[in-house]
Amino acid sequence: MSRGRSRLLPVRVGGAGAEGLGREGAAVLCTDLDAAAAGATAERIRAAGGRAISSGLDVRDRAAVGRRSGDGGARS
């Protein structure tokens, strides 16, 4: 179960997965180069009672992902 967890998912790769995580209670950050597509996915999650926000983001840009996710681009 994902309740209490947060996930950052690129919409083109994991839109359906993002919606599933939202149904399980995760707070989801939907990202895509196309900010409107990310926003539409986040809206579907919210319409189903989940928590989601969206952002236009190029997930190939490690520094941008780090800034958006709050980890400064750190890798484990």
HTML snippet that shows the backbone in 3Dmol.js (N, CA, C, O; Angstrom):
<script src="https://3Dmol.org/build/3Dmol-min.js"></script>
<div id="view" style="width:600px;height:400px;position:relative"></div>
<script>
const pdb = `
ATOM      1  N   MET A   1       0.825  -1.174   0.000  1.00  0.00           N
ATOM      2  CA  MET A   1       0.000   0.000   0.000  1.00  0.00           C
ATOM      3  C   MET A   1       0.875   1.244   0.000  1.00  0.00           C
ATOM      4  O   MET A   1       1.962   1.241   0.577  1.00  0.00           O
ATOM      5  N   SER A   2       0.404   2.307  -0.645  1.00  0.00           N
ATOM      6  CA  SER A   2       1.211   3.513  -0.817  1.00  0.00           C
ATOM      7  C   SER A   2       0.809   4.661   0.089  1.00  0.00           C
ATOM      8  O   SER A   2       1.372   5.750  -0.027  1.00  0.00           O
ATOM      9  N   ARG A   3      -0.136   4.460   0.977  1.00  0.00           N
ATOM     10  CA  ARG A   3      -0.597   5.546   1.835  1.00  0.00           C
ATOM     11  C   ARG A   3       0.586   6.142   2.596  1.00  0.00           C
ATOM     12  O   ARG A   3       1.407   5.417   3.158  1.00  0.00           O
ATOM     13  N   GLY A   4       0.660   7.474   2.603  1.00  0.00           N
ATOM     14  CA  GLY A   4       1.732   8.148   3.315  1.00  0.00           C
ATOM     15  C   GLY A   4       3.013   8.267   2.515  1.00  0.00           C
ATOM     16  O   GLY A   4       4.000   8.800   3.021  1.00  0.00           O
ATOM     17  N   ARG A   5       3.026   7.796   1.310  1.00  0.00           N
ATOM     18  CA  ARG A   5       4.219   7.864   0.478  1.00  0.00           C
ATOM     19  C   ARG A   5       4.005   8.861  -0.639  1.00  0.00           C
ATOM     20  O   ARG A   5       2.870   9.170  -1.002  1.00  0.00           O
ATOM     21  N   SER A   6       5.097   9.360  -1.179  1.00  0.00           N
ATOM     22  CA  SER A   6       5.049  10.271  -2.318  1.00  0.00           C
ATOM     23  C   SER A   6       5.820   9.657  -3.468  1.00  0.00           C
ATOM     24  O   SER A   6       6.813   8.959  -3.260  1.00  0.00           O
ATOM     25  N   ARG A   7       5.359   9.920  -4.684  1.00  0.00           N
ATOM     26  CA  ARG A   7       6.010   9.398  -5.879  1.00  0.00           C
ATOM     27  C   ARG A   7       6.070  10.470  -6.947  1.00  0.00           C
ATOM     28  O   ARG A   7       5.124  11.241  -7.103  1.00  0.00           O
ATOM     29  N   LEU A   8       7.176  10.531  -7.690  1.00  0.00           N
ATOM     30  CA  LEU A   8       7.325  11.386  -8.845  1.00  0.00           C
ATOM     31  C   LEU A   8       7.374  10.464 -10.051  1.00  0.00           C
ATOM     32  O   LEU A   8       8.275   9.633 -10.161  1.00  0.00           O
ATOM     33  N   LEU A   9       6.411  10.603 -10.958  1.00  0.00           N
ATOM     34  CA  LEU A   9       6.338   9.727 -12.118  1.00  0.00           C
ATOM     35  C   LEU A   9       6.162  10.526 -13.400  1.00  0.00           C
ATOM     36  O   LEU A   9       5.299  11.401 -13.465  1.00  0.00           O
ATOM     37  N   PRO A  10       6.969  10.239 -14.429  1.00  0.00           N
ATOM     38  CA  PRO A  10       6.718  10.874 -15.715  1.00  0.00           C
ATOM     39  C   PRO A  10       5.425  10.308 -16.304  1.00  0.00           C
ATOM     40  O   PRO A  10       5.265   9.091 -16.390  1.00  0.00           O
ATOM     41  N   VAL A  11       4.507  11.179 -16.706  1.00  0.00           N
ATOM     42  CA  VAL A  11       3.182  10.752 -17.151  1.00  0.00           C
ATOM     43  C   VAL A  11       3.248   9.841 -18.369  1.00  0.00           C
ATOM     44  O   VAL A  11       2.530   8.842 -18.409  1.00  0.00           O
ATOM     45  N   ARG A  12       4.066  10.139 -19.348  1.00  0.00           N
ATOM     46  CA  ARG A  12       4.109   9.299 -20.549  1.00  0.00           C
ATOM     47  C   ARG A  12       4.560   7.883 -20.223  1.00  0.00           C
ATOM     48  O   ARG A  12       4.178   6.934 -20.908  1.00  0.00           O
ATOM     49  N   VAL A  13       5.358   7.739 -19.196  1.00  0.00           N
ATOM     50  CA  VAL A  13       5.836   6.422 -18.807  1.00  0.00           C
ATOM     51  C   VAL A  13       4.874   5.746 -17.843  1.00  0.00           C
ATOM     52  O   VAL A  13       4.632   4.544 -17.948  1.00  0.00           O
ATOM     53  N   GLY A  14       4.323   6.510 -16.904  1.00  0.00           N
ATOM     54  CA  GLY A  14       3.564   5.881 -15.833  1.00  0.00           C
ATOM     55  C   GLY A  14       2.232   6.508 -15.506  1.00  0.00           C
ATOM     56  O   GLY A  14       1.828   6.510 -14.343  1.00  0.00           O
ATOM     57  N   GLY A  15       1.526   7.048 -16.507  1.00  0.00           N
ATOM     58  CA  GLY A  15       0.240   7.686 -16.231  1.00  0.00           C
ATOM     59  C   GLY A  15      -0.735   6.769 -15.519  1.00  0.00           C
ATOM     60  O   GLY A  15      -1.319   7.147 -14.504  1.00  0.00           O
ATOM     61  N   ALA A  16      -0.913   5.567 -16.043  1.00  0.00           N
ATOM     62  CA  ALA A  16      -1.831   4.609 -15.408  1.00  0.00           C
ATOM     63  C   ALA A  16      -1.305   4.211 -14.033  1.00  0.00           C
ATOM     64  O   ALA A  16      -2.078   4.047 -13.090  1.00  0.00           O
ATOM     65  N   GLY A  17       0.000   4.058 -13.925  1.00  0.00           N
ATOM     66  CA  GLY A  17       0.596   3.733 -12.629  1.00  0.00           C
ATOM     67  C   GLY A  17       0.403   4.855 -11.633  1.00  0.00           C
ATOM     68  O   GLY A  17       0.151   4.607 -10.453  1.00  0.00           O
ATOM     69  N   ALA A  18       0.520   6.092 -12.098  1.00  0.00           N
ATOM     70  CA  ALA A  18       0.312   7.248 -11.225  1.00  0.00           C
ATOM     71  C   ALA A  18      -1.116   7.253 -10.694  1.00  0.00           C
ATOM     72  O   ALA A  18      -1.348   7.519  -9.515  1.00  0.00           O
ATOM     73  N   GLU A  19      -2.065   6.961 -11.568  1.00  0.00           N
ATOM     74  CA  GLU A  19      -3.462   6.919 -11.141  1.00  0.00           C
ATOM     75  C   GLU A  19      -3.677   5.798 -10.119  1.00  0.00           C
ATOM     76  O   GLU A  19      -4.419   5.979  -9.154  1.00  0.00           O
ATOM     77  N   GLY A  20      -3.045   4.662 -10.321  1.00  0.00           N
ATOM     78  CA  GLY A  20      -3.147   3.557  -9.371  1.00  0.00           C
ATOM     79  C   GLY A  20      -2.560   3.919  -8.020  1.00  0.00           C
ATOM     80  O   GLY A  20      -3.143   3.601  -6.984  1.00  0.00           O
ATOM     81  N   LEU A  21      -1.408   4.582  -8.021  1.00  0.00           N
ATOM     82  CA  LEU A  21      -0.802   5.006  -6.763  1.00  0.00           C
ATOM     83  C   LEU A  21      -1.690   6.017  -6.046  1.00  0.00           C
ATOM     84  O   LEU A  21      -1.796   6.004  -4.819  1.00  0.00           O
ATOM     85  N   GLY A  22      -2.328   6.892  -6.822  1.00  0.00           N
ATOM     86  CA  GLY A  22      -3.256   7.850  -6.228  1.00  0.00           C
ATOM     87  C   GLY A  22      -4.425   7.156  -5.545  1.00  0.00           C
ATOM     88  O   GLY A  22      -4.853   7.556  -4.463  1.00  0.00           O
ATOM     89  N   ARG A  23      -4.939   6.104  -6.193  1.00  0.00           N
ATOM     90  CA  ARG A  23      -6.042   5.339  -5.586  1.00  0.00           C
ATOM     91  C   ARG A  23      -5.603   4.656  -4.299  1.00  0.00           C
ATOM     92  O   ARG A  23      -6.411   4.451  -3.394  1.00  0.00           O
ATOM     93  N   GLU A  24      -4.319   4.303  -4.219  1.00  0.00           N
ATOM     94  CA  GLU A  24      -3.796   3.639  -3.014  1.00  0.00           C
ATOM     95  C   GLU A  24      -3.439   4.624  -1.910  1.00  0.00           C
ATOM     96  O   GLU A  24      -3.048   4.211  -0.818  1.00  0.00           O
ATOM     97  N   GLY A  25      -3.568   5.916  -2.178  1.00  0.00           N
ATOM     98  CA  GLY A  25      -3.324   6.905  -1.143  1.00  0.00           C
ATOM     99  C   GLY A  25      -2.008   7.652  -1.223  1.00  0.00           C
ATOM    100  O   GLY A  25      -1.727   8.485  -0.362  1.00  0.00           O
ATOM    101  N   ALA A  26      -1.186   7.378  -2.239  1.00  0.00           N
ATOM    102  CA  ALA A  26       0.077   8.096  -2.375  1.00  0.00           C
ATOM    103  C   ALA A  26      -0.192   9.521  -2.840  1.00  0.00           C
ATOM    104  O   ALA A  26      -1.146   9.768  -3.578  1.00  0.00           O
ATOM    105  N   ALA A  27       0.641  10.450  -2.413  1.00  0.00           N
ATOM    106  CA  ALA A  27       0.646  11.803  -2.964  1.00  0.00           C
ATOM    107  C   ALA A  27       1.521  11.728  -4.213  1.00  0.00           C
ATOM    108  O   ALA A  27       2.686  11.340  -4.132  1.00  0.00           O
ATOM    109  N   VAL A  28       0.966  12.098  -5.363  1.00  0.00           N
ATOM    110  CA  VAL A  28       1.649  11.879  -6.634  1.00  0.00           C
ATOM    111  C   VAL A  28       1.999  13.208  -7.289  1.00  0.00           C
ATOM    112  O   VAL A  28       1.148  14.090  -7.401  1.00  0.00           O
ATOM    113  N   LEU A  29       3.255  13.354  -7.724  1.00  0.00           N
ATOM    114  CA  LEU A  29       3.683  14.469  -8.556  1.00  0.00           C
ATOM    115  C   LEU A  29       3.746  13.952  -9.980  1.00  0.00           C
ATOM    116  O   LEU A  29       4.621  13.151 -10.308  1.00  0.00           O
ATOM    117  N   CYS A  30       2.840  14.395 -10.824  1.00  0.00           N
ATOM    118  CA  CYS A  30       2.783  13.977 -12.220  1.00  0.00           C
ATOM    119  C   CYS A  30       3.641  14.932 -13.039  1.00  0.00           C
ATOM    120  O   CYS A  30       3.451  16.147 -12.974  1.00  0.00           O
ATOM    121  N   THR A  31       4.578  14.396 -13.804  1.00  0.00           N
ATOM    122  CA  THR A  31       5.465  15.234 -14.606  1.00  0.00           C
ATOM    123  C   THR A  31       5.424  14.815 -16.060  1.00  0.00           C
ATOM    124  O   THR A  31       5.151  13.659 -16.385  1.00  0.00           O
ATOM    125  N   ASP A  32       5.698  15.771 -16.927  1.00  0.00           N
ATOM    126  CA  ASP A  32       5.796  15.493 -18.357  1.00  0.00           C
ATOM    127  C   ASP A  32       6.397  16.720 -19.012  1.00  0.00           C
ATOM    128  O   ASP A  32       6.283  17.829 -18.488  1.00  0.00           O
ATOM    129  N   LEU A  33       7.038  16.525 -20.157  1.00  0.00           N
ATOM    130  CA  LEU A  33       7.464  17.683 -20.944  1.00  0.00           C
ATOM    131  C   LEU A  33       6.245  18.524 -21.299  1.00  0.00           C
ATOM    132  O   LEU A  33       6.327  19.750 -21.373  1.00  0.00           O
ATOM    133  N   ASP A  34       5.117  17.859 -21.519  1.00  0.00           N
ATOM    134  CA  ASP A  34       3.840  18.500 -21.818  1.00  0.00           C
ATOM    135  C   ASP A  34       3.112  18.739 -20.496  1.00  0.00           C
ATOM    136  O   ASP A  34       2.468  17.834 -19.964  1.00  0.00           O
ATOM    137  N   ALA A  35       3.216  19.958 -19.971  1.00  0.00           N
ATOM    138  CA  ALA A  35       2.631  20.269 -18.669  1.00  0.00           C
ATOM    139  C   ALA A  35       1.125  20.028 -18.652  1.00  0.00           C
ATOM    140  O   ALA A  35       0.572  19.662 -17.615  1.00  0.00           O
ATOM    141  N   ALA A  36       0.455  20.227 -19.784  1.00  0.00           N
ATOM    142  CA  ALA A  36      -0.995  20.002 -19.841  1.00  0.00           C
ATOM    143  C   ALA A  36      -1.324  18.523 -19.644  1.00  0.00           C
ATOM    144  O   ALA A  36      -2.305  18.195 -18.976  1.00  0.00           O
ATOM    145  N   ALA A  37      -0.518  17.627 -20.215  1.00  0.00           N
ATOM    146  CA  ALA A  37      -0.742  16.185 -20.040  1.00  0.00           C
ATOM    147  C   ALA A  37      -0.538  15.803 -18.582  1.00  0.00           C
ATOM    148  O   ALA A  37      -1.312  15.022 -18.027  1.00  0.00           O
ATOM    149  N   ALA A  38       0.499  16.349 -17.960  1.00  0.00           N
ATOM    150  CA  ALA A  38       0.736  16.081 -16.544  1.00  0.00           C
ATOM    151  C   ALA A  38      -0.431  16.597 -15.712  1.00  0.00           C
ATOM    152  O   ALA A  38      -0.867  15.937 -14.769  1.00  0.00           O
ATOM    153  N   GLY A  39      -0.935  17.778 -16.061  1.00  0.00           N
ATOM    154  CA  GLY A  39      -2.058  18.358 -15.334  1.00  0.00           C
ATOM    155  C   GLY A  39      -3.321  17.528 -15.466  1.00  0.00           C
ATOM    156  O   GLY A  39      -4.079  17.387 -14.507  1.00  0.00           O
ATOM    157  N   ALA A  40      -3.550  16.974 -16.659  1.00  0.00           N
ATOM    158  CA  ALA A  40      -4.742  16.150 -16.879  1.00  0.00           C
ATOM    159  C   ALA A  40      -4.688  14.882 -16.030  1.00  0.00           C
ATOM    160  O   ALA A  40      -5.702  14.464 -15.470  1.00  0.00           O
ATOM    161  N   THR A  41      -3.519  14.278 -15.935  1.00  0.00           N
ATOM    162  CA  THR A  41      -3.379  13.076 -15.109  1.00  0.00           C
ATOM    163  C   THR A  41      -3.607  13.421 -13.638  1.00  0.00           C
ATOM    164  O   THR A  41      -4.312  12.704 -12.927  1.00  0.00           O
ATOM    165  N   ALA A  42      -3.002  14.531 -13.185  1.00  0.00           N
ATOM    166  CA  ALA A  42      -3.197  14.945 -11.788  1.00  0.00           C
ATOM    167  C   ALA A  42      -4.672  15.224 -11.513  1.00  0.00           C
ATOM    168  O   ALA A  42      -5.171  14.894 -10.438  1.00  0.00           O
ATOM    169  N   GLU A  43      -5.368  15.824 -12.462  1.00  0.00           N
ATOM    170  CA  GLU A  43      -6.791  16.115 -12.278  1.00  0.00           C
ATOM    171  C   GLU A  43      -7.605  14.831 -12.158  1.00  0.00           C
ATOM    172  O   GLU A  43      -8.531  14.761 -11.349  1.00  0.00           O
ATOM    173  N   ARG A  44      -7.271  13.808 -12.956  1.00  0.00           N
ATOM    174  CA  ARG A  44      -7.986  12.524 -12.845  1.00  0.00           C
ATOM    175  C   ARG A  44      -7.771  11.906 -11.466  1.00  0.00           C
ATOM    176  O   ARG A  44      -8.696  11.343 -10.881  1.00  0.00           O
ATOM    177  N   ILE A  45      -6.556  12.013 -10.955  1.00  0.00           N
ATOM    178  CA  ILE A  45      -6.258  11.473  -9.629  1.00  0.00           C
ATOM    179  C   ILE A  45      -7.071  12.221  -8.574  1.00  0.00           C
ATOM    180  O   ILE A  45      -7.677  11.602  -7.699  1.00  0.00           O
ATOM    181  N   ARG A  46      -7.083  13.548  -8.658  1.00  0.00           N
ATOM    182  CA  ARG A  46      -7.851  14.340  -7.684  1.00  0.00           C
ATOM    183  C   ARG A  46      -9.344  14.061  -7.801  1.00  0.00           C
ATOM    184  O   ARG A  46     -10.039  13.981  -6.789  1.00  0.00           O
ATOM    185  N   ALA A  47      -9.847  13.911  -9.032  1.00  0.00           N
ATOM    186  CA  ALA A  47     -11.278  13.635  -9.238  1.00  0.00           C
ATOM    187  C   ALA A  47     -11.691  12.312  -8.604  1.00  0.00           C
ATOM    188  O   ALA A  47     -12.844  12.137  -8.210  1.00  0.00           O
ATOM    189  N   ALA A  48     -10.740  11.380  -8.511  1.00  0.00           N
ATOM    190  CA  ALA A  48     -11.009  10.075  -7.904  1.00  0.00           C
ATOM    191  C   ALA A  48     -10.771  10.095  -6.392  1.00  0.00           C
ATOM    192  O   ALA A  48     -10.849   9.060  -5.731  1.00  0.00           O
ATOM    193  N   GLY A  49     -10.477  11.292  -5.847  1.00  0.00           N
ATOM    194  CA  GLY A  49     -10.287  11.416  -4.402  1.00  0.00           C
ATOM    195  C   GLY A  49      -8.843  11.367  -3.942  1.00  0.00           C
ATOM    196  O   GLY A  49      -8.580  11.389  -2.740  1.00  0.00           O
ATOM    197  N   GLY A  50      -7.898  11.302  -4.878  1.00  0.00           N
ATOM    198  CA  GLY A  50      -6.483  11.234  -4.514  1.00  0.00           C
ATOM    199  C   GLY A  50      -5.853  12.603  -4.384  1.00  0.00           C
ATOM    200  O   GLY A  50      -6.498  13.630  -4.593  1.00  0.00           O
ATOM    201  N   ARG A  51      -4.564  12.594  -4.032  1.00  0.00           N
ATOM    202  CA  ARG A  51      -3.789  13.833  -3.905  1.00  0.00           C
ATOM    203  C   ARG A  51      -2.746  13.848  -4.999  1.00  0.00           C
ATOM    204  O   ARG A  51      -1.941  12.924  -5.106  1.00  0.00           O
ATOM    205  N   ALA A  52      -2.753  14.904  -5.824  1.00  0.00           N
ATOM    206  CA  ALA A  52      -1.790  14.985  -6.912  1.00  0.00           C
ATOM    207  C   ALA A  52      -1.561  16.429  -7.314  1.00  0.00           C
ATOM    208  O   ALA A  52      -2.465  17.262  -7.264  1.00  0.00           O
ATOM    209  N   ILE A  53      -0.331  16.701  -7.713  1.00  0.00           N
ATOM    210  CA  ILE A  53       0.022  17.972  -8.332  1.00  0.00           C
ATOM    211  C   ILE A  53       0.763  17.641  -9.614  1.00  0.00           C
ATOM    212  O   ILE A  53       1.154  16.495  -9.836  1.00  0.00           O
ATOM    213  N   SER A  54       0.954  18.644 -10.456  1.00  0.00           N
ATOM    214  CA  SER A  54       1.625  18.382 -11.732  1.00  0.00           C
ATOM    215  C   SER A  54       2.679  19.432 -12.009  1.00  0.00           C
ATOM    216  O   SER A  54       2.677  20.521 -11.436  1.00  0.00           O
ATOM    217  N   SER A  55       3.585  19.066 -12.915  1.00  0.00           N
ATOM    218  CA  SER A  55       4.653  19.971 -13.286  1.00  0.00           C
ATOM    219  C   SER A  55       5.171  19.605 -14.669  1.00  0.00           C
ATOM    220  O   SER A  55       5.308  18.427 -15.000  1.00  0.00           O
ATOM    221  N   GLY A  56       5.455  20.617 -15.469  1.00  0.00           N
ATOM    222  CA  GLY A  56       6.192  20.377 -16.701  1.00  0.00           C
ATOM    223  C   GLY A  56       7.634  20.116 -16.313  1.00  0.00           C
ATOM    224  O   GLY A  56       8.240  20.932 -15.618  1.00  0.00           O
ATOM    225  N   LEU A  57       8.196  19.000 -16.745  1.00  0.00           N
ATOM    226  CA  LEU A  57       9.546  18.625 -16.305  1.00  0.00           C
ATOM    227  C   LEU A  57      10.156  17.640 -17.286  1.00  0.00           C
ATOM    228  O   LEU A  57       9.495  16.704 -17.735  1.00  0.00           O
ATOM    229  N   ASP A  58      11.421  17.856 -17.614  1.00  0.00           N
ATOM    230  CA  ASP A  58      12.168  16.905 -18.431  1.00  0.00           C
ATOM    231  C   ASP A  58      12.907  15.978 -17.476  1.00  0.00           C
ATOM    232  O   ASP A  58      13.914  16.370 -16.887  1.00  0.00           O
ATOM    233  N   VAL A  59      12.413  14.744 -17.316  1.00  0.00           N
ATOM    234  CA  VAL A  59      13.009  13.833 -16.334  1.00  0.00           C
ATOM    235  C   VAL A  59      14.398  13.347 -16.734  1.00  0.00           C
ATOM    236  O   VAL A  59      15.079  12.691 -15.945  1.00  0.00           O
ATOM    237  N   ARG A  60      14.818  13.666 -17.954  1.00  0.00           N
ATOM    238  CA  ARG A  60      16.196  13.333 -18.356  1.00  0.00           C
ATOM    239  C   ARG A  60      17.193  14.312 -17.762  1.00  0.00           C
ATOM    240  O   ARG A  60      18.395  14.047 -17.765  1.00  0.00           O
ATOM    241  N   ASP A  61      16.712  15.444 -17.251  1.00  0.00           N
ATOM    242  CA  ASP A  61      17.548  16.475 -16.643  1.00  0.00           C
ATOM    243  C   ASP A  61      17.634  16.213 -15.142  1.00  0.00           C
ATOM    244  O   ASP A  61      16.776  16.649 -14.375  1.00  0.00           O
ATOM    245  N   ARG A  62      18.670  15.503 -14.738  1.00  0.00           N
ATOM    246  CA  ARG A  62      18.815  15.072 -13.343  1.00  0.00           C
ATOM    247  C   ARG A  62      18.762  16.240 -12.364  1.00  0.00           C
ATOM    248  O   ARG A  62      18.145  16.125 -11.305  1.00  0.00           O
ATOM    249  N   ALA A  63      19.396  17.356 -12.698  1.00  0.00           N
ATOM    250  CA  ALA A  63      19.400  18.507 -11.797  1.00  0.00           C
ATOM    251  C   ALA A  63      17.994  19.074 -11.637  1.00  0.00           C
ATOM    252  O   ALA A  63      17.591  19.429 -10.529  1.00  0.00           O
ATOM    253  N   ALA A  64      17.241  19.161 -12.739  1.00  0.00           N
ATOM    254  CA  ALA A  64      15.869  19.672 -12.665  1.00  0.00           C
ATOM    255  C   ALA A  64      14.993  18.755 -11.818  1.00  0.00           C
ATOM    256  O   ALA A  64      14.167  19.227 -11.037  1.00  0.00           O
ATOM    257  N   VAL A  65      15.172  17.455 -11.973  1.00  0.00           N
ATOM    258  CA  VAL A  65      14.405  16.502 -11.165  1.00  0.00           C
ATOM    259  C   VAL A  65      14.758  16.673  -9.692  1.00  0.00           C
ATOM    260  O   VAL A  65      13.875  16.667  -8.834  1.00  0.00           O
ATOM    261  N   GLY A  66      16.031  16.824  -9.403  1.00  0.00           N
ATOM    262  CA  GLY A  66      16.466  17.023  -8.021  1.00  0.00           C
ATOM    263  C   GLY A  66      15.879  18.275  -7.410  1.00  0.00           C
ATOM    264  O   GLY A  66      15.448  18.272  -6.257  1.00  0.00           O
ATOM    265  N   ARG A  67      15.863  19.359  -8.194  1.00  0.00           N
ATOM    266  CA  ARG A  67      15.269  20.596  -7.681  1.00  0.00           C
ATOM    267  C   ARG A  67      13.779  20.414  -7.437  1.00  0.00           C
ATOM    268  O   ARG A  67      13.255  20.911  -6.440  1.00  0.00           O
ATOM    269  N   ARG A  68      13.093  19.718  -8.321  1.00  0.00           N
ATOM    270  CA  ARG A  68      11.641  19.562  -8.193  1.00  0.00           C
ATOM    271  C   ARG A  68      11.291  18.618  -7.053  1.00  0.00           C
ATOM    272  O   ARG A  68      10.298  18.833  -6.357  1.00  0.00           O
ATOM    273  N   SER A  69      12.087  17.581  -6.853  1.00  0.00           N
ATOM    274  CA  SER A  69      11.758  16.599  -5.818  1.00  0.00           C
ATOM    275  C   SER A  69      12.347  16.967  -4.459  1.00  0.00           C
ATOM    276  O   SER A  69      12.038  16.328  -3.453  1.00  0.00           O
ATOM    277  N   GLY A  70      13.192  17.993  -4.428  1.00  0.00           N
ATOM    278  CA  GLY A  70      13.714  18.469  -3.163  1.00  0.00           C
ATOM    279  C   GLY A  70      14.961  17.755  -2.678  1.00  0.00           C
ATOM    280  O   GLY A  70      15.401  17.986  -1.552  1.00  0.00           O
ATOM    281  N   ASP A  71      15.549  16.876  -3.515  1.00  0.00           N
ATOM    282  CA  ASP A  71      16.746  16.174  -3.039  1.00  0.00           C
ATOM    283  C   ASP A  71      18.025  16.735  -3.653  1.00  0.00           C
ATOM    284  O   ASP A  71      19.106  16.184  -3.448  1.00  0.00           O
ATOM    285  N   GLY A  72      17.908  17.818  -4.399  1.00  0.00           N
ATOM    286  CA  GLY A  72      19.100  18.445  -4.967  1.00  0.00           C
ATOM    287  C   GLY A  72      19.772  17.610  -6.036  1.00  0.00           C
ATOM    288  O   GLY A  72      20.912  17.891  -6.405  1.00  0.00           O
ATOM    289  N   GLY A  73      19.096  16.588  -6.547  1.00  0.00           N
ATOM    290  CA  GLY A  73      19.677  15.747  -7.585  1.00  0.00           C
ATOM    291  C   GLY A  73      20.485  14.589  -7.036  1.00  0.00           C
ATOM    292  O   GLY A  73      21.159  13.889  -7.792  1.00  0.00           O
ATOM    293  N   ALA A  74      20.427  14.379  -5.737  1.00  0.00           N
ATOM    294  CA  ALA A  74      21.205  13.292  -5.124  1.00  0.00           C
ATOM    295  C   ALA A  74      20.732  11.949  -5.621  1.00  0.00           C
ATOM    296  O   ALA A  74      19.549  11.746  -5.893  1.00  0.00           O
ATOM    297  N   ARG A  75      21.669  11.042  -5.735  1.00  0.00           N
ATOM    298  CA  ARG A  75      21.336   9.658  -6.114  1.00  0.00           C
ATOM    299  C   ARG A  75      21.795   8.749  -5.001  1.00  0.00           C
ATOM    300  O   ARG A  75      22.797   9.005  -4.334  1.00  0.00           O
ATOM    301  N   SER A  76      21.034   7.669  -4.812  1.00  0.00           N
ATOM    302  CA  SER A  76      21.432   6.701  -3.774  1.00  0.00           C
ATOM    303  C   SER A  76      22.144   5.539  -4.405  1.00  0.00           C
ATOM    304  O   SER A  76      22.560   4.615  -3.706  1.00  0.00           O
TER     305      SER A  76
END
`;
const viewer = $3Dmol.createViewer("view");
viewer.addModel(pdb, "pdb");
viewer.setStyle({}, {cartoon: {color: "spectrum"}});
viewer.zoomTo();
viewer.render();
</script>
